[in-house]
Structure formats: structure tokens, C-alpha cells
């Protein structure tokens, strides 16, 4: 069910938008003292599947219906397929940031908090677990709002999973997102809130999940409807057993960090089975039932359709998981909470949410070369993952638009066009931000040259200046 998370208080929303604007410019604003604490991470990829894959199923079957059923499409099917392909597979944002929340039985405490980032150029999904016992101090404004509700917190320092408990329906989610946005340094695009029952239903629907249970697990709590009795070893878990596995918290040598590691490994196995082609087409009705029955999200169907290609082609090996850096500690009168390491968390979040993709590719190329005993003075870039601008450096009107269309049809990412006001030359020049860029795009312009000039290529990775003689 779609729900706008910001329509509850417009004045507060305006302040939030100002904070988002600062974040998008690389300014995180005044850093409050933060210390966090640790707990779960079990809805990780389960919720990811519900967030993208279930909605994507609707888009995919609509796509199949219109493209593959010749009686459904008037005219030439292949011609229509091209039009529908453009609709179903539009250009995505470079990074899509969304939050996954797993809620307790009452639905007002976020037992699981994950901040996820889909990096489209890298085709990579990164998931950061924010432990539920992370200790935070909310702002004065947020504290005032929380004190309007019942129950109210009594102090500004609290566990992060209590924000939605104290804020309830009116303020809970927006204030939680404010805290997370300050933590990661960028705005959040979407959220997805999932209830515990979703795991049981979905695992049972696909016939269970094979998993290597790391240890003997025995725990009973009738008040939570928990009866966990699992033996160590490889076995197929049904829904109730899977819930027990991810909720079991006792016996790990490294406290809840071990529990998080088990949850991460289980969810990786779960998603591999969920998105396999056989399982996807066999169980799509179960996915959709789960989505509409157990999920609350602000993702519109039109947004979900844009990610259909991700649903269909995503490689589950490209999932990377982290826990927000920190350790067990005490703060704000809490003992045994999770205290976030501000320096390490800011470095991690910059790498995931803000670092230029070209720098990431260069670093990975250098690391791979070093591992192979090679030199990597000039890293090789994939020009199709870089940001390209086209400027008309000749005299023919409309040339930049024509070149843009040609490059887009060949898979390049042309984000803007314009007119070059500098010196005109006969041949096309390709200005690049870093050495190693522009080598493949150069092949499309005979006689062109690649020039490393970060002043011209300051806002884009590659700037193509069309020459006078370019046909």
C-alpha cells in the first residue's frame, strides 16, 4: 500500500527539504554527537525483493504480454516492442537510495533498519545494516515533536528503533529518515516497511530455503510466539524455522554481530532462490500477495516499472553488505548499546553514496592490476558507464542533438548537449577528466583525439566537442 511519508507536517517538511539540498551538495550540516547500538538485520534482501521484485513482476508480465502476444499489439510487433522497451527500460538514476524497515508485532518499533543503494553504472546493490540499538540524539525540533505524542521519550538520547515508537504514525517515519539522512549524507528516495509475517509466508511459498545453520539454537518465548529449536548443519528451513534463525540472538561469541552475519548469509541464499527464473515464474503470485498484504511503501507503480530491467537481469553476486561501523558501548544513560564510529561511518557512506563512479572504477582497476602483478598507471574505463556531454564545435545547427542520439543508441550515457564557445577545429576533440577515459568513444569519431583536461571536463567525465568536418 503506497503512503506519502511527508504529508503529516508541511512546515517540518520544508526544513527537511533544505537539509536534503545541503546533503546533495556534499554538506552534511552540523554534526550532532552520535553513538549507536546494535541489533538485527534480517529483512535485508527479503525486503529488497518485495521492494523491487514484486512490483517489477507486474511490469514484467505486462511487458511480456504486449511484446510476445502478437494478437495484443496492433501493427508490427517488433516495432511496438522497441517503443515498449523504451518505456519499460528508461534511464535510471546513477544511485537509488532506499530504506528497508522490518517492524515488530505491534508495528511501531523498527527491529530491522537497512539503508540500500543501487548503483546503476556498476549494477551493484550495497546494503548497510543500521543496528536497531544504535544510540542517537535527536534534534531539538524532533524532540519537541516526539513530546507531542504518547508515549514520549523523556530525553533526546535514545535507541534509533524507538524513534518510530515515540513518533508513532504522525512523526515516526519522517524523523527516522531525518536521522538516517544525516548519517549517510544523502537524501532517501524511497522506503519499504515489512511485517515479520512476510518472511514466514514467502519462505513457505517457495518450498523452504536451504541453509547451513551455524550452531545449536534453542529458545522459547510464548509472549512473542517464539519456539526456536534448530540443529547445526545444512538443512531446508520452512518459514517458521527461518524466522527463528534470524531472530535467535543467544550464544554468539561476538554478541549481535554474529547474529547479523547469520542474517546476512541467510538473506543472500534467500534472494538467490527467489530471483532464479524457475522460482520467479512459479511463485510470482506469492510474491505479489506478500507485497500487497505485508508491505507499506511509498514506491509508486510507475517508479517500480522503471526498475523492471533490474528485476529481470540483476546478478545476485553483486550484492555487498555492511554493518554501520561501531562497537558496543554506553551513551545517554544506556549501557550495552551500539556506538557508531563517526569517522569510519562517514568514510564508508561517502564511498557508497557519494564517491564518483569513475573513481571507484579506477581504484578497482588498479587493485585488480596489482593483484595480477601488473602496473595500473593508466586504468581502463568503461566509457558507457561515464557521464558524457556533447558540444557543437562546428557550424551545422542540430549537430549536437544528432550526435547525442547516435551515442545513446550505442549505449553511452549522454546527459546534456550544448554549443562550444572555444576555438573551433576540423576534427572532433574528446576532453576527459582522467587518463584512461574516452578510448572507446573515440572509435566513433575517426580522426578525433582524446585530451585530458579536467577544467573542460569538470562537470562531466567526458566532453565531446564536435569538429567542423564531422559528418
Secondary structure as UniProt FT lines:
FT   TURN            5..8
FT   HELIX           10..24
FT   TURN            25..26
FT   HELIX           44..48
FT   HELIX           49..54
FT   HELIX           55..68
FT   TURN            70..72
FT   HELIX           77..88
FT   STRAND          95..103
FT   TURN            105..106
FT   STRAND          110..119
FT   TURN            120..123
FT   STRAND          124..129
FT   TURN            132..133
FT   STRAND          134..137
FT   HELIX           140..146
FT   TURN            147..148
FT   STRAND          157..159
FT   HELIX           160..162
FT   HELIX           163..184
FT   STRAND          190..195
FT   HELIX           197..205
FT   TURN            206..207
FT   STRAND          209..213
FT   STRAND          217..221
FT   HELIX           222..224
FT   STRAND          226..230
FT   STRAND          233..237
FT   HELIX           239..247
FT   TURN            253..255
FT   HELIX           256..274
FT   HELIX           277..294
FT   STRAND          295..297
FT   HELIX           301..306
FT   HELIX           308..313
FT   HELIX           316..318
FT   STRAND          319..323
FT   STRAND          326..331
FT   TURN            332..333
FT   STRAND          334..340
FT   HELIX           342..349
FT   HELIX           350..354
FT   HELIX           357..371
FT   TURN            372..373
FT   HELIX           383..385
FT   STRAND          387..392
FT   TURN            397..398
FT   HELIX           399..409
FT   TURN            410..411
FT   STRAND          413..419
FT   STRAND          429..432
FT   TURN            435..436
FT   TURN            439..440
FT   HELIX           441..444
FT   TURN            446..447
FT   STRAND          449..452
FT   TURN            454..457
FT   STRAND          462..466
FT   TURN            468..469
//
